[in-house]
Amino acid sequence: MDKNNTITPKQFKRITEDKLMFITFPGRMGDIYGCTIITRENKNLYVYRIDKLHEFKCNVYNQFPHLLEALRNQKALESNTFKGIYMGYGNVLFVNKDIYDDYKKHLDKMVEKEIKAQKKGNYYDESLKDYYPIMLCFTEWEKAVIDYAKKHAYILNSLERE
């Protein structure tokens, strides 16, 4: 993520699970030690970054028990509050269930757009066609958040790319 608000433990403790819209769970690719949290307050979406999650002085799972429930449900990656989108190599984007279906349409649109661009540019590997939708979620989820926010007239704070 190009621009973000690095969050302090004090700020983190003020985030309630009911305001949490998106949270990335780090896997073994790219962002192994950090996560991104996006909260909603009225028509504002706030993007926060936790670097070095393993050193963070707050327990993310104590703060968000429904997230822990979804992580424990490995097959469905789902709880009463969150539904996960697997992005390969252990990376998961958890989305608030209230917006999941709508957001997923935006993500699918971004993934399909990137697949078309890769095919047009002759760097699409047909032997990986079953994996592209998973792999591209990892690179396209932010664009889908931006697209979703624009559709619903949310004001994004610290996510739009320059």
DSSP file (Angstrom, degrees, kcal/mol; ACC not computed):
  #  RESIDUE AA STRUCTURE BP1 BP2  ACC     N-H-->O    O-->H-N    N-H-->O    O-->H-N    TCO  KAPPA ALPHA  PHI   PSI    X-CA   Y-CA   Z-CA
    1    1 A M              0   0    0      0, 0.0     3,-0.1     0, 0.0   159,-0.1   0.000 360.0 360.0 360.0 130.1    0.0    0.0    0.0
    2    2 A D        +     0   0    0    157,-0.2     2,-0.4     1,-0.2   157,-0.1   0.929 360.0  20.7 -71.1 -46.9    1.5    3.3   -1.0
    3    3 A K  S    S+     0   0    0    156,-0.2     2,-0.3   155,-0.2    -1,-0.2  -0.962  75.7 145.5-125.4 141.4    0.0    5.6    1.6
    4    4 A N        -     0   0    0     -2,-0.4     2,-0.7    -3,-0.1    44,-0.2  -0.982  48.1-106.8-162.5 169.5   -1.3    4.5    4.9
    5    5 A N  E     -a   48   0A   0     42,-0.9    44,-2.4    -2,-0.3     2,-0.4  -0.926  31.8-141.7-105.6 107.7   -1.8    5.4    8.6
    6    6 A T  E     -a   49   0A   0     -2,-0.7     2,-0.3    42,-0.2    44,-0.2  -0.574  26.1-137.5 -68.5 127.8    0.5    3.4   10.7
    7    7 A I        -     0   0    0     42,-2.3    44,-0.2    -2,-0.4    -1,-0.1  -0.660   7.8-142.1 -95.8 142.6   -1.6    2.6   13.7
    8    8 A T     >  -     0   0    0     -2,-0.3     4,-2.8     1,-0.1     5,-0.2  -0.602  29.5-110.0 -93.1 160.0   -0.4    2.7   17.3
    9    9 A P  H  > S+     0   0    0      0, 0.0     4,-2.1     0, 0.0     5,-0.1   0.882 120.1  54.6 -56.5 -37.5   -1.6    0.3   20.0
   10   10 A K  H  > S+     0   0    0      2,-0.2     4,-0.5     1,-0.2    -3,-0.0   0.926 111.5  43.3 -63.2 -44.9   -3.6    3.1   21.6
   11   11 A Q  H >4 S+     0   0    0      1,-0.2     3,-1.2     2,-0.2     4,-0.4   0.900 111.2  56.1 -65.4 -40.7   -5.4    3.9   18.4
   12   12 A F  H >< S+     0   0    0     -4,-2.8     3,-1.7     1,-0.3    -2,-0.2   0.893  99.0  59.3 -59.5 -41.4   -5.9    0.2   17.7
   13   13 A K  H 3< S+     0   0    0     -4,-2.1    -1,-0.3     1,-0.3    -2,-0.2   0.706  99.4  59.7 -63.9 -18.6   -7.7   -0.4   21.0
   14   14 A R  T << S+     0   0    0     -3,-1.2     2,-0.5    -4,-0.5    -1,-0.3   0.602  81.9  99.3 -84.7 -11.4  -10.3    2.2   20.0
   15   15 A I    <   -     0   0    0     -3,-1.7     2,-0.3    -4,-0.4    -3,-0.0  -0.635  62.0-156.2 -78.9 125.6  -11.4    0.2   16.9
   16   16 A T    >>  -     0   0    0     -2,-0.5     3,-1.8     1,-0.1     4,-0.6  -0.757  24.1-120.0-101.7 151.6  -14.5   -1.8   17.5
   17   17 A E  G >4 S+     0   0    0     46,-0.3     3,-0.8    -2,-0.3    -1,-0.1   0.789 110.0  64.4 -61.3 -28.5  -15.4   -4.8   15.5
   18   18 A D  G 34 S+     0   0    0      1,-0.2    -1,-0.3    21,-0.0    -3,-0.0   0.710 103.8  47.8 -70.0 -18.0  -18.6   -3.3   14.3
   19   19 A K  G <4 S+     0   0    0     -3,-1.8    21,-2.5    20,-0.1     2,-0.5   0.534  86.6 108.1 -94.9  -8.9  -16.6   -0.6   12.4
   20   20 A L  E <<  +B   39   0A   0     -3,-0.8    19,-0.2    -4,-0.6     3,-0.1  -0.574  33.2 163.7 -77.0 121.9  -14.3   -3.1   10.8
   21   21 A M  E     +     0   0A   0     17,-2.9    75,-2.6    -2,-0.5     2,-0.3   0.795  65.2   9.6-103.9 -42.4  -14.9   -3.5    7.1
   22   22 A F  E     +BC  38  95A   0     16,-1.9    16,-2.8    73,-0.2    -1,-0.4  -0.992  56.6 173.6-140.5 144.6  -11.8   -5.2    5.8
   23   23 A I  E     -BC  37  94A   0     71,-1.9    71,-3.1    -2,-0.3     2,-0.4  -0.934  21.6-141.2-150.1 132.2   -8.7   -6.8    7.4
   24   24 A T  E     - C   0  93A   0     12,-2.2    69,-0.2    -2,-0.3    12,-0.1  -0.751   8.9-150.7 -91.7 138.9   -5.9   -8.6    5.7
   25   25 A F  E     - C   0  92A   0     67,-3.6    67,-2.0    -2,-0.4    10,-0.1  -0.947  25.6-122.7-107.4 120.1   -4.5  -11.7    7.4
   26   26 A P        +     0   0    0      0, 0.0     6,-0.1     0, 0.0     2,-0.1  -0.315  34.6 172.9 -70.1 142.7   -0.8  -12.1    6.5
   27   27 A G        -     0   0    0      2,-0.4    63,-0.3    61,-0.1    62,-0.1  -0.028  52.7 -66.6-115.9-137.4    0.4  -15.3    4.9
   28   28 A R  S    S+     0   0    0     61,-3.6     2,-0.5    60,-0.1    62,-0.1   0.196 103.2  80.4-108.5  15.3    3.7  -16.3    3.4
   29   29 A M  S    S-     0   0    0     60,-0.3     2,-2.9    59,-0.2    -2,-0.4  -0.978 105.7 -38.8-129.4 126.0    3.7  -14.0    0.4
   30   30 A G  S    S+     0   0    0     -2,-0.5     2,-0.3     1,-0.2     3,-0.2  -0.299 131.9  45.0  71.6 -67.5    4.7  -10.4    0.2
   31   31 A D    >   +     0   0    0     -2,-2.9     3,-1.2     1,-0.2    -1,-0.2  -0.367  66.2 150.1-111.6  51.2    3.2   -9.1    3.4
   32   32 A I  T 3  S+     0   0    0     -2,-0.3    -1,-0.2     1,-0.3    -2,-0.1   0.745  73.7  33.5 -61.0 -28.2    4.3  -11.7    5.9
   33   33 A Y  T 3  S+     0   0    0     -3,-0.2    20,-4.8    20,-0.1    21,-0.3   0.312 111.7  55.2-115.2  10.3    4.5   -9.6    9.0
   34   34 A G    <   -     0   0    0     -3,-1.2     2,-0.3    18,-0.2    17,-0.2  -0.863  53.2-156.3-138.5 171.0    1.8   -7.0    8.6
   35   35 A C  E     - D   0  50A   0     15,-2.1    15,-2.8    -2,-0.3     2,-0.4  -0.984  14.1-134.5-145.5 158.6   -1.9   -6.4    8.0
   36   36 A T  E     - D   0  49A   0     -2,-0.3   -12,-2.2    13,-0.2     2,-0.4  -0.937  17.6-164.6-114.0 135.5   -4.1   -3.7    6.7
   37   37 A I  E     -BD  23  48A   0     11,-2.6    11,-3.3    -2,-0.4     2,-0.5  -0.975   2.6-168.5-121.6 132.3   -7.3   -2.7    8.5
   38   38 A I  E     -BD  22  47A   0    -16,-2.8   -17,-2.9    -2,-0.4   -16,-1.9  -0.984  10.2-174.4-123.4 122.7  -10.1   -0.6    7.0
   39   39 A T  E     -BD  20  46A   0      7,-2.4     7,-2.4    -2,-0.5     2,-0.4  -0.735  15.1-137.1-112.4 161.7  -12.8    0.8    9.2
   40   40 A R  E     + D   0  45A   0    -21,-2.5     2,-0.4    -2,-0.3     5,-0.2  -0.976  20.3 172.5-122.6 131.4  -16.0    2.7    8.4
   41   41 A E  E >  S- D   0  44A   0      3,-2.5     3,-2.1    -2,-0.4     2,-0.2  -0.923  70.4 -54.1-134.8 110.0  -17.3    5.7   10.3
   42   42 A N  T 3  S-     0   0    0     -2,-0.4   112,-0.0     1,-0.3    -1,-0.0  -0.430 123.3 -17.8  56.0-121.0  -20.4    7.2    8.5
   43   43 A K  T 3  S+     0   0    0     -2,-0.2   112,-3.3    -3,-0.1     2,-0.4   0.135 119.2  97.0-100.8  20.4  -19.3    7.9    4.9
   44   44 A N  E <   -eD 155  41A   0     -3,-2.1    -3,-2.5   110,-0.2     2,-0.5  -0.909  54.4-160.9-111.3 135.8  -15.5    7.7    5.7
   45   45 A L  E     -eD 156  40A   0    110,-2.9   112,-2.0    -2,-0.4     2,-0.5  -0.972  12.7-159.3-109.7 127.3  -13.3    4.6    5.2
   46   46 A Y  E     -eD 157  39A   0     -7,-2.4    -7,-2.4    -2,-0.5     2,-0.5  -0.918   2.4-152.5-111.4 131.1  -10.1    4.8    7.2
   47   47 A V  E     - D   0  38A   0    110,-1.6   -42,-0.9    -2,-0.5     2,-0.3  -0.886  16.1-179.2-106.1 126.9   -7.1    2.7    6.3
   48   48 A Y  E     -aD   5  37A   0    -11,-3.3   -11,-2.6    -2,-0.5     2,-0.4  -0.912  13.2-149.0-124.9 152.8   -4.6    1.6    9.0
   49   49 A R  E     -aD   6  36A   0    -44,-2.4   -42,-2.3    -2,-0.3     2,-0.6  -0.976   5.4-164.7-124.3 131.9   -1.5   -0.4    8.7
   50   50 A I  E     - D   0  35A   0    -15,-2.8   -15,-2.1    -2,-0.4     3,-0.4  -0.956  15.4-167.2-112.5 110.3    0.1   -2.7   11.3
   51   51 A D  S    S+     0   0    0     -2,-0.6   -17,-0.2     1,-0.2     4,-0.1  -0.662  70.6  18.2 -90.5 153.5    3.7   -3.5   10.5
   52   52 A K  S >> S-     0   0    0     -2,-0.3     3,-2.5     1,-0.1     4,-0.8   0.950  71.8-174.7  51.5  57.3    5.5   -6.2   12.3
   53   53 A L  G >4 S+     0   0    0    -20,-4.8     3,-0.8    -3,-0.4     7,-0.1   0.814  78.8  62.3 -51.6 -35.2    2.2   -7.8   13.5
   54   54 A H  G 34 S+     0   0    0    -21,-0.3    -1,-0.3     1,-0.2    -2,-0.1   0.705 109.3  41.1 -67.6 -18.8    4.3  -10.3   15.5
   55   55 A E  G <4 S+     0   0    0     -3,-2.5    -1,-0.2   -22,-0.2    -2,-0.2   0.468  85.2 122.8-103.4  -5.1    5.7   -7.4   17.6
   56   56 A F    <<  -     0   0    0     -4,-0.8     4,-0.1    -3,-0.8   -48,-0.0  -0.329  62.5-137.0 -64.4 138.0    2.5   -5.4   17.9
   57   57 A K  S    S+     0   0    0      2,-0.1     2,-0.4    -2,-0.0    -1,-0.1   0.387  81.3  70.3 -82.1   5.2    1.6   -4.8   21.5
   58   58 A C  S    S-     0   0    0     -5,-0.1     2,-0.9     4,-0.0     3,-0.1  -0.917  82.3-123.0-120.0 148.5   -2.1   -5.6   21.0
   59   59 A N     >  -     0   0    0     -2,-0.4     4,-2.0     1,-0.2     3,-0.4  -0.812  17.1-162.8 -93.1 109.5   -3.7   -8.9   20.4
   60   60 A V  H  > S+     0   0    0     -2,-0.9     4,-1.9     1,-0.2    -1,-0.2   0.852  89.8  53.2 -57.9 -36.7   -5.7   -8.6   17.1
   61   61 A Y  H  4 S+     0   0    0      1,-0.2     7,-0.3     2,-0.2    -1,-0.2   0.818 107.7  49.0 -76.0 -30.2   -7.6  -11.7   17.9
   62   62 A N  H  4 S+     0   0    0     -3,-0.4    -1,-0.2     1,-0.2    -2,-0.2   0.867 112.6  49.8 -70.6 -36.0   -8.7  -10.5   21.4
   63   63 A Q  H  < S+     0   0    0     -4,-2.0   -46,-0.3     1,-0.3    -2,-0.2   0.860 123.0  30.5 -69.1 -36.4   -9.8   -7.2   19.8
   64   64 A F    >X  +     0   0    0     -4,-1.9     4,-1.6    -5,-0.2     3,-0.9  -0.724  65.8 173.1-126.8  79.9  -11.8   -9.0   17.1
   65   65 A P  H 3> S+     0   0    0      0, 0.0     4,-2.1     0, 0.0    -1,-0.1   0.804  79.8  57.9 -62.2 -29.4  -13.2  -12.3   18.3
   66   66 A H  H 3> S+     0   0    0      2,-0.2     4,-2.0     1,-0.2    16,-0.2   0.818 102.8  54.8 -70.9 -27.8  -15.3  -12.9   15.2
   67   67 A L  H <> S+     0   0    0     -3,-0.9     4,-2.4     2,-0.2    -1,-0.2   0.928 108.0  48.6 -65.6 -45.3  -12.1  -12.7   13.1
   68   68 A L  H  X S+     0   0    0     -4,-1.6     4,-2.3    -7,-0.3    -2,-0.2   0.902 109.2  53.5 -60.3 -41.0  -10.5  -15.4   15.2
   69   69 A E  H  X S+     0   0    0     -4,-2.1     4,-1.3     1,-0.2     9,-0.2   0.912 109.4  48.2 -59.8 -43.1  -13.7  -17.5   14.8
   70   70 A A  H  < S+     0   0    0     -4,-2.0     8,-0.4     1,-0.2     7,-0.3   0.889 110.7  51.1 -65.5 -39.6  -13.4  -17.1   11.0
   71   71 A L  H  < S+     0   0    0     -4,-2.4    -1,-0.2     1,-0.2    -2,-0.2   0.879 107.9  52.1 -65.4 -37.3   -9.7  -18.1   11.1
   72   72 A R  H  < S+     0   0    0     -4,-2.3     2,-1.6     1,-0.2    -1,-0.2   0.799  97.6  68.7 -69.0 -27.5  -10.5  -21.2   13.1
   73   73 A N     X> +     0   0    0     -4,-1.3     4,-3.3     1,-0.2     5,-0.5  -0.550  69.8 170.0 -88.3  69.9  -13.1  -22.1   10.5
   74   74 A Q  T  45 +     0   0    0     -2,-1.6    -1,-0.2     1,-0.2    -2,-0.1   0.784  66.0  52.9 -60.9 -34.0  -10.4  -22.8    8.0
   75   75 A K  T  45S+     0   0    0     -3,-0.2    -1,-0.2     1,-0.2    -2,-0.1   0.934 125.8  21.9 -70.2 -43.7  -12.6  -24.5    5.3
   76   76 A A  T  45S-     0   0    0     -3,-0.3     8,-0.4     2,-0.1    -2,-0.2   0.689  85.3-147.6 -96.1 -20.2  -15.2  -21.7    5.1
   77   77 A L  T  <5 +     0   0    0     -4,-3.3     7,-3.1    -7,-0.3     2,-0.3   0.939  57.8 126.4  49.3  51.3  -13.1  -18.8    6.5
   78   78 A E  B   < +F   83   0A   0     -5,-0.5     2,-0.2    -8,-0.4     5,-0.2  -0.987  35.0 167.6-144.1 146.2  -16.3  -17.5    7.9
   79   79 A S        -     0   0    0      3,-2.7   -13,-0.1    -2,-0.3   -12,-0.1  -0.718  58.4 -81.6-135.5-170.7  -17.9  -16.3   11.1
   80   80 A N  S    S+     0   0    0     -2,-0.2     3,-0.1     1,-0.2   -14,-0.0   0.780 129.6  27.5 -65.6 -25.3  -21.2  -14.4   11.9
   81   81 A T  S    S+     0   0    0      1,-0.1    16,-3.3   -15,-0.1    17,-0.4   0.767 119.2  43.6-108.6 -34.5  -19.4  -11.2   11.1
   82   82 A F  E     - G   0  96A   0     14,-0.3    -3,-2.7   -16,-0.2     2,-0.4  -0.843  49.7-164.3-123.2 152.4  -16.7  -11.8    8.5
   83   83 A K  E     -FG  78  95A   0     12,-2.3    12,-2.6    -2,-0.3     2,-0.2  -0.999  23.1-136.7-132.0 133.8  -16.2  -13.8    5.3
   84   84 A G  E     - G   0  94A   0     -7,-3.1     2,-0.5    -8,-0.4    10,-0.2  -0.605   7.3-154.6 -95.5 149.7  -12.7  -14.5    4.0
   85   85 A I  E     - G   0  93A   0      8,-2.3     8,-2.2    -2,-0.2     2,-0.3  -0.979  23.2-135.3-118.3 114.3  -11.4  -14.4    0.5
   86   86 A Y  E     - G   0  92A   0     -2,-0.5     6,-0.2     6,-0.2    51,-0.1  -0.536  22.1-178.0 -73.8 130.9   -8.3  -16.6    0.1
   87   87 A M        -     0   0    0      4,-3.1    51,-0.2    -2,-0.3     5,-0.2   0.145  48.5 -93.8-116.7  16.9   -5.5  -14.9   -1.9
   88   88 A G  S >  S+     0   0    0      3,-0.4     3,-2.1    49,-0.1    -1,-0.2   0.215  99.2  46.5  88.0 150.3   -3.0  -17.7   -2.0
   89   89 A Y  T 3  S-     0   0    0      1,-0.3   -61,-3.6   -62,-0.1   -60,-0.3   0.783 132.8 -54.9  53.6  35.1    0.0  -18.6    0.2
   90   90 A G  T 3  S+     0   0    0      1,-0.3     2,-0.3   -63,-0.3    -1,-0.3   0.385 101.3 135.5  85.7  -4.7   -2.0  -18.2    3.4
   91   91 A N    <   -     0   0    0     -3,-2.1    -4,-3.1   -67,-0.0    -3,-0.4  -0.626  29.7-178.9 -80.3 133.0   -3.1  -14.6    2.7
   92   92 A V  E     -CG  25  86A   0    -67,-2.0   -67,-3.6    -2,-0.3     2,-0.6  -0.998  21.8-152.7-134.7 136.7   -6.7  -13.9    3.5
   93   93 A L  E     -CG  24  85A   0     -8,-2.2    -8,-2.3    -2,-0.4     2,-0.5  -0.951  17.7-155.2-103.7 117.8   -8.8  -10.8    3.1
   94   94 A F  E     -CG  23  84A   0    -71,-3.1   -71,-1.9    -2,-0.6     2,-0.4  -0.823  11.0-167.9 -95.6 132.8  -11.6  -10.8    5.6
   95   95 A V  E     -CG  22  83A   0    -12,-2.6   -12,-2.3    -2,-0.5   -73,-0.2  -0.946  30.5-104.3-122.3 138.1  -14.7   -8.7    4.6
   96   96 A N  E >>  - G   0  82A   0    -75,-2.6     3,-1.7    -2,-0.4     4,-1.0  -0.399  30.6-131.0 -58.2 131.6  -17.6   -7.7    6.8
   97   97 A K  T 34 S+     0   0    0    -16,-3.3     4,-0.5     1,-0.3    -1,-0.2   0.760 101.6  70.4 -61.7 -25.2  -20.5   -9.9    5.7
   98   98 A D  T 34 S+     0   0    0    -17,-0.4    -1,-0.3     1,-0.2     4,-0.1   0.792 116.8  21.9 -62.1 -26.5  -22.8   -6.8    5.4
   99   99 A I  T <> S+     0   0    0     -3,-1.7     4,-3.1   -78,-0.1     5,-0.3   0.418  94.5 104.8-118.6  -1.6  -20.9   -5.7    2.3
  100  100 A Y  H  X S+     0   0    0     -4,-1.0     4,-3.1     1,-0.2     5,-0.2   0.901  81.0  45.8 -52.4 -54.8  -19.3   -9.0    1.2
  101  101 A D  H  > S+     0   0    0     -4,-0.5     4,-1.3     1,-0.2    -1,-0.2   0.911 117.3  44.2 -60.2 -44.0  -21.5   -9.8   -1.8
  102  102 A D  H  > S+     0   0    0      1,-0.2     4,-1.2     2,-0.2     3,-0.4   0.938 115.7  47.0 -66.0 -46.7  -21.4   -6.3   -3.2
  103  103 A Y  H  X S+     0   0    0     -4,-3.1     4,-2.3     1,-0.2     3,-0.4   0.905 105.9  59.5 -61.1 -41.3  -17.6   -5.9   -2.6
  104  104 A K  H  X S+     0   0    0     -4,-3.1     4,-3.0    -5,-0.3    -1,-0.2   0.841 100.3  56.6 -59.7 -34.0  -17.0   -9.3   -4.2
  105  105 A K  H  X S+     0   0    0     -4,-1.3     4,-1.9    -3,-0.4    -1,-0.3   0.902 108.3  47.4 -62.3 -40.1  -18.6   -8.1   -7.4
  106  106 A H  H  X S+     0   0    0     -4,-1.2     4,-2.1    -3,-0.4    -2,-0.2   0.906 113.0  48.2 -67.0 -41.7  -16.1   -5.2   -7.5
  107  107 A L  H  X S+     0   0    0     -4,-2.3     4,-2.6     2,-0.2     5,-0.2   0.933 110.7  50.4 -64.9 -45.6  -13.2   -7.6   -6.8
  108  108 A D  H  X S+     0   0    0     -4,-3.0     4,-2.6     1,-0.2    -1,-0.2   0.888 109.4  52.6 -59.9 -38.4  -14.3  -10.1   -9.5
  109  109 A K  H  X S+     0   0    0     -4,-1.9     4,-2.2    -5,-0.2    -1,-0.2   0.914 110.8  46.4 -63.1 -43.5  -14.5   -7.1  -11.9
  110  110 A M  H  X S+     0   0    0     -4,-2.1     4,-2.0     2,-0.2    -2,-0.2   0.890 112.8  49.6 -67.4 -39.5  -10.9   -6.0  -11.1
  111  111 A V  H  X S+     0   0    0     -4,-2.6     4,-2.3     2,-0.2    -2,-0.2   0.936 112.2  47.7 -64.4 -46.5   -9.6   -9.6  -11.4
  112  112 A E  H  X S+     0   0    0     -4,-2.6     4,-2.4     1,-0.2    -2,-0.2   0.889 109.9  53.2 -62.4 -39.5  -11.3  -10.1  -14.8
  113  113 A K  H  X S+     0   0    0     -4,-2.2     4,-2.0     1,-0.2    -1,-0.2   0.902 110.5  47.2 -61.7 -41.7  -10.0   -6.8  -16.0
  114  114 A E  H  X S+     0   0    0     -4,-2.0     4,-2.4     2,-0.2    -2,-0.2   0.879 109.4  53.3 -70.0 -37.6   -6.4   -7.8  -15.1
  115  115 A I  H  X S+     0   0    0     -4,-2.3     4,-2.4     2,-0.2    -2,-0.2   0.931 109.9  48.6 -61.4 -44.5   -6.8  -11.2  -16.8
  116  116 A K  H  X S+     0   0    0     -4,-2.4     4,-2.6     1,-0.2    -2,-0.2   0.903 110.9  50.6 -61.5 -41.5   -8.0   -9.5  -20.0
  117  117 A A  H  X S+     0   0    0     -4,-2.0     4,-2.2     2,-0.2    -1,-0.2   0.898 110.8  48.9 -63.6 -40.4   -5.0   -7.1  -19.8
  118  118 A Q  H  <>S+     0   0    0     -4,-2.4     5,-2.3     2,-0.2     6,-0.7   0.897 111.9  48.4 -67.5 -39.3   -2.6  -10.0  -19.3
  119  119 A K  H ><5S+     0   0    0     -4,-2.4     3,-1.1     1,-0.2    -2,-0.2   0.923 112.4  48.6 -65.0 -42.9   -4.1  -11.9  -22.3
  120  120 A K  H 3<5S+     0   0    0     -4,-2.6    -2,-0.2     1,-0.3    -1,-0.2   0.873 112.0  49.4 -64.0 -37.3   -3.9   -8.8  -24.4
  121  121 A G  T 3<5S-     0   0    0     -4,-2.2    -1,-0.3    -5,-0.2    -2,-0.2   0.404 111.7-121.1 -83.8   3.0   -0.3   -8.3  -23.4
  122  122 A N  T < 5S+     0   0    0     -3,-1.1    -3,-0.2    -4,-0.3    -2,-0.1   0.774  86.2 106.4  63.1  29.0    0.6  -11.9  -24.1
  123  123 A Y      < +     0   0    0     -5,-2.3     2,-0.5    -6,-0.2    -4,-0.2   0.108  42.2 117.0-121.7  23.7    1.8  -12.7  -20.6
  124  124 A Y        -     0   0    0     -6,-0.7     2,-0.8    -5,-0.2     3,-0.1  -0.788  57.0-146.3 -87.1 128.8   -1.1  -14.8  -19.6
  125  125 A D    >   -     0   0    0     -2,-0.5     3,-2.2     1,-0.2     4,-0.1  -0.857   5.5-161.8-101.1 105.2   -0.1  -18.3  -18.8
  126  126 A E  G >  S+     0   0    0     -2,-0.8     3,-1.5     1,-0.3     4,-0.2   0.776  87.9  65.5 -57.8 -29.3   -3.0  -20.7  -19.8
  127  127 A S  G 3  S+     0   0    0      1,-0.3    -1,-0.3     2,-0.1     3,-0.2   0.677 104.4  46.5 -69.8 -14.5   -1.6  -23.5  -17.6
  128  128 A L  G X> S+     0   0    0     -3,-2.2     3,-2.0     1,-0.1     4,-1.5   0.235  74.9 117.3-106.3  12.1   -2.3  -21.3  -14.6
  129  129 A K  T <4 S+     0   0    0     -3,-1.5    -1,-0.1     1,-0.3    -2,-0.1   0.792  74.1  53.4 -56.2 -31.9   -5.8  -20.3  -15.6
  130  130 A D  T 34 S+     0   0    0     -3,-0.2    -1,-0.3    -4,-0.2     4,-0.3   0.728 112.7  45.0 -74.0 -20.2   -7.4  -22.0  -12.5
  131  131 A Y  T X> S+     0   0    0     -3,-2.0     4,-2.9     1,-0.1     3,-0.5   0.655  89.6  83.9 -97.0 -18.8   -5.1  -20.1  -10.2
  132  132 A Y  H 3X S+     0   0    0     -4,-1.5     4,-3.1     1,-0.2     5,-0.3   0.906  87.1  54.0 -54.8 -46.8   -5.4  -16.6  -11.7
  133  133 A P  H 3> S+     0   0    0      0, 0.0     4,-0.7     0, 0.0    -1,-0.2   0.875 115.1  41.4 -58.5 -34.8   -8.6  -15.6   -9.8
  134  134 A I  H X> S+     0   0    0     -3,-0.5     4,-0.8    -4,-0.3     3,-0.6   0.952 117.7  45.3 -73.9 -51.3   -6.9  -16.5   -6.5
  135  135 A M  H >X S+     0   0    0     -4,-2.9     3,-0.8     1,-0.2     4,-0.7   0.880 111.1  53.1 -62.1 -39.1   -3.5  -15.0   -7.2
  136  136 A L  H 3X S+     0   0    0     -4,-3.1     4,-2.2    -5,-0.3    -1,-0.2   0.725  93.8  69.9 -74.6 -20.0   -5.0  -11.8   -8.6
  137  137 A C  H <X S+     0   0    0     -4,-0.7     4,-1.5    -3,-0.6    -1,-0.2   0.883  95.6  57.6 -58.5 -35.9   -7.1  -11.2   -5.5
  138  138 A F  H << S+     0   0    0     -4,-0.8    -1,-0.2    -3,-0.8    -2,-0.2   0.859 116.4  32.1 -63.5 -36.4   -3.8  -10.5   -3.8
  139  139 A T  H  < S+     0   0    0     -4,-0.7     4,-0.3    -3,-0.2    -1,-0.2   0.674 123.9  43.9 -94.8 -18.4   -2.9   -7.7   -6.2
  140  140 A E  H  X S+     0   0    0     -4,-2.2     4,-2.0     1,-0.1     5,-0.2   0.504  81.6  92.3-107.8  -5.4   -6.4   -6.4   -7.0
  141  141 A W  H  X S+     0   0    0     -4,-1.5     4,-1.8     1,-0.2    -1,-0.1   0.870  87.5  51.5 -63.0 -36.0   -8.2   -6.2   -3.6
  142  142 A E  H  > S+     0   0    0      2,-0.2     4,-2.3     1,-0.2    -1,-0.2   0.917 108.4  50.8 -66.3 -42.4   -7.2   -2.5   -3.0
  143  143 A K  H  > S+     0   0    0     -4,-0.3     4,-2.5     1,-0.2    -1,-0.2   0.889 109.2  52.5 -60.6 -38.3   -8.4   -1.4   -6.4
  144  144 A A  H  X S+     0   0    0     -4,-2.0     4,-2.7     2,-0.2    -1,-0.2   0.866 106.7  52.2 -67.0 -35.9  -11.7   -3.2   -5.6
  145  145 A V  H  X S+     0   0    0     -4,-1.8     4,-2.8     2,-0.2    -2,-0.2   0.927 110.8  48.1 -63.1 -44.0  -12.0   -1.3   -2.3
  146  146 A I  H  X S+     0   0    0     -4,-2.3     4,-2.3     2,-0.2    -2,-0.2   0.926 113.3  47.3 -61.6 -45.0  -11.5    2.0   -4.2
  147  147 A D  H  X S+     0   0    0     -4,-2.5     4,-2.1     2,-0.2    -2,-0.2   0.913 113.0  48.7 -62.6 -44.1  -14.1    1.0   -6.8
  148  148 A Y  H  X S+     0   0    0     -4,-2.7     4,-1.8     1,-0.2    -2,-0.2   0.918 110.8  50.8 -60.8 -45.5  -16.5   -0.1   -4.0
  149  149 A A  H  <>S+     0   0    0     -4,-2.8     5,-2.7     1,-0.2     4,-0.3   0.902 109.6  50.1 -62.4 -42.4  -16.0    3.2   -2.2
  150  150 A K  H ><5S+     0   0    0     -4,-2.3     3,-1.1     1,-0.2    -1,-0.2   0.917 108.7  52.2 -62.8 -42.9  -16.6    5.3   -5.3
  151  151 A K  H 3<5S+     0   0    0     -4,-2.1    -1,-0.2     1,-0.2    -2,-0.2   0.880 117.1  38.6 -60.4 -38.7  -19.9    3.4   -6.0
  152  152 A H  T 3<5S-     0   0    0     -4,-1.8    -1,-0.2    -5,-0.1    -2,-0.2   0.259 112.0-116.0-100.2  11.4  -21.1    4.0   -2.5
  153  153 A A  T < 5 +     0   0    0     -3,-1.1     2,-0.2    -4,-0.3    -3,-0.2   0.836  57.4 159.9  58.1  37.3  -19.8    7.6   -2.2
  154  154 A Y      < -     0   0    0     -5,-2.7     2,-0.7    -6,-0.2  -110,-0.2  -0.615  41.6-126.5 -82.1 149.8  -17.4    6.8    0.7
  155  155 A I  E     -e   44   0A   0   -112,-3.3  -110,-2.9    -2,-0.2     2,-0.4  -0.886  24.3-145.4 -96.3 118.6  -14.5    9.1    1.3
  156  156 A L  E     -e   45   0A   0     -2,-0.7     2,-0.6  -112,-0.2  -110,-0.2  -0.706   8.5-159.9 -87.7 133.4  -11.3    7.1    1.3
  157  157 A N  E    S-e   46   0A   0   -112,-2.0  -110,-1.6    -2,-0.4  -152,-0.2  -0.939  72.2 -13.9-116.2 107.7   -8.6    8.1    3.7
  158  158 A S  S    S+     0   0    0     -2,-0.6  -155,-0.2  -112,-0.1    -1,-0.1   0.767 112.0  87.4  78.4  31.0   -5.1    6.9    2.8
  159  159 A L        +     0   0    0   -114,-0.1  -157,-0.2  -155,-0.1  -156,-0.2   0.663  53.9  97.8-124.1 -34.2   -5.8    4.2    0.2
  160  160 A E  S    S-     0   0    0      1,-0.1     2,-0.2  -158,-0.1    -2,-0.1  -0.308  70.3-126.8 -64.3 137.3   -6.0    5.8   -3.2
  161  161 A R              0   0    0      1,-0.1    -1,-0.1  -159,-0.1    -2,-0.1  -0.490 360.0 360.0 -82.5 152.8   -2.9    5.5   -5.2
  162  162 A E              0   0    0     -2,-0.2    -1,-0.1     0, 0.0    -2,-0.1   0.474 360.0 360.0 -76.5 360.0   -1.2    8.5   -6.7
